[in-house]
Amino acid sequence: MPAKDLYHNTVKTALIKDGWTITDDPLSLKIGTCNAAIDLGAEKLLAAERGSEKIAVEVKSFIGASLLSDLEKAWGQFFLYARALRKKEPERRLYLAVTRNIAETLFKEEAGELLLEEPDFHLLVFDETTKEILQWKPPITP
């Protein structure tokens, strides 16, 4: 089993505080003959007529020697997992979870903005101190 990200438990707590039920920790994903593990799977009951929302969350701390290198790895991992999820669990949307600091620095620079421009990219911003979700990009509508 892969090592958990530095903020794994923080994001898990933030999701629970936001009303999500953790369904998988980690969420196993088979890609051909390879096995992958997305950090968290969660589900939330929305308005009765809409049913429930299912998400998968890949947590990234961006604490490597190079933010650009960390972004490149996260970008590739995100889209590989997103494509595989689309085939296996099309109702589940993948989010990349990052701290407020990373959202306000790296994702305000050109490299981060390129990723935000991708139509299938979803970002979850959390506060590592209060263990709360600050923002969903795009927003999840109840």
BELMO-V650856 format. One record per residue. N is the residue number from 1. RES is the residue in three letters. D_LAST is the distance of its C-alpha to the last C-alpha in whole Angstrom. Layout:
n=<N;N>
res=<RES;RES>
d_last=<D_LAST;D_LAST>
This chain:
n=<1;2;3;4;5;6;7;8;9;10;11;12;13;14;15;16;17;18;19;20;21;22;23;24;25;26;27;28;29;30;31;32;33;34;35;36;37;38;39;40;41;42;43;44;45;46;47;48;49;50;51;52;53;54;55;56;57;58;59;60;61;62;63;64;65;66;67;68;69;70;71;72;73;74;75;76;77;78;79;80;81;82;83;84;85;86;87;88;89;90;91;92;93;94;95;96;97;98;99;100;101;102;103;104;105;106;107;108;109;110;111;112;113;114;115;116;117;118;119;120;121;122;123;124;125;126;127;128;129;130;131;132;133;134;135;136;137;138;139;140;141;142>
res=<MET;PRO;ALA;LYS;ASP;LEU;TYR;HIS;ASN;THR;VAL;LYS;THR;ALA;LEU;ILE;LYS;ASP;GLY;TRP;THR;ILE;THR;ASP;ASP;PRO;LEU;SER;LEU;LYS;ILE;GLY;THR;CYS;ASN;ALA;ALA;ILE;ASP;LEU;GLY;ALA;GLU;LYS;LEU;LEU;ALA;ALA;GLU;ARG;GLY;SER;GLU;LYS;ILE;ALA;VAL;GLU;VAL;LYS;SER;PHE;ILE;GLY;ALA;SER;LEU;LEU;SER;ASP;LEU;GLU;LYS;ALA;TRP;GLY;GLN;PHE;PHE;LEU;TYR;ALA;ARG;ALA;LEU;ARG;LYS;LYS;GLU;PRO;GLU;ARG;ARG;LEU;TYR;LEU;ALA;VAL;THR;ARG;ASN;ILE;ALA;GLU;THR;LEU;PHE;LYS;GLU;GLU;ALA;GLY;GLU;LEU;LEU;LEU;GLU;GLU;PRO;ASP;PHE;HIS;LEU;LEU;VAL;PHE;ASP;GLU;THR;THR;LYS;GLU;ILE;LEU;GLN;TRP;LYS;PRO;PRO;ILE;THR;PRO>
d_last=<34;33;33;30;29;30;26;25;25;23;20;20;20;17;15;16;16;12;12;12;15;18;19;22;24;25;24;27;27;30;31;34;37;35;33;30;28;24;24;21;18;15;13;10;9;6;6;10;10;8;10;10;9;12;14;17;18;22;23;26;28;30;33;36;39;37;34;34;35;32;30;32;32;28;27;30;28;24;25;28;25;22;25;26;22;22;25;24;21;19;16;16;15;17;17;20;20;22;23;23;27;26;23;26;29;29;26;27;30;31;31;27;26;28;25;22;24;23;21;20;19;16;17;16;18;19;22;24;26;23;21;18;15;16;14;12;14;13;9;6;4;0>
